[in-house]
Amino acid sequence: MEHLSVDVRASLRLFAFYLANGTLALDLLDEFDYRPTIFHSGSSLEQVFAIYSNVLQVGEDGAVLNDADAQYRVAQWIRACCDPSYRVEPPFEAWETELHL
């Protein structure tokens, strides 16, 4: 595949919109303005996109299979950054947070 499918590109675009707009996973993050935390440092934003892209599953036809799950895992990581008492369940596995070069 030379390019990402239209479905993957649309998922990435909407994810970036929700993230920047402060409306990512409102059921988990509604009471937190996470944007100063995430946009303060490039490494936080880098981790957000790493988790999203590591968790995102794409079918053979290029269709995104679990966009909501990928967004929710990111929201859990953000919540843990903003709320030290929050515990991520299930805990992140190494592959979910891995940064690829």
KAPEFEN-V492569 format. One record per pair of residues at least 4 apart in sequence whose ideal C-beta (glycine too) atoms are under 6 Angstrom apart, sorted by sequence separation. I is the first residue (numbers start at 1). J is the second residue. D is the distance in whole Angstrom. If there is no record, write none. Layout:
{{I	J	D} {I	J	D}}
This chain:
{{4	8	4} {17	21	6} {25	29	5} {26	30	5} {34	38	5} {35	39	5} {36	40	6} {42	46	6} {49	53	6} {50	54	6} {59	63	5} {66	70	6} {79	83	6} {92	96	5} {4	9	5} {18	23	5} {19	24	5} {29	34	6} {92	97	5} {18	24	4} {38	44	5} {58	64	6} {59	65	6} {80	86	5} {38	45	6} {79	86	5} {57	65	4} {80	88	5} {57	66	5} {76	88	5} {22	35	6} {56	70	4} {55	70	4} {52	70	5} {55	73	5} {51	73	6} {52	74	5} {51	74	5} {48	74	5} {51	77	6} {15	52	6} {55	96	6} {54	96	5} {34	78	5} {37	81	5} {37	82	6} {51	96	6} {25	71	6} {29	75	5} {51	97	6} {25	72	6} {28	75	5} {34	82	5} {50	99	5} {8	58	6} {25	75	3} {32	82	5} {24	75	6} {28	79	6} {11	64	5} {7	62	6} {7	63	5} {8	64	6} {11	67	5} {5	62	3} {7	64	5}}
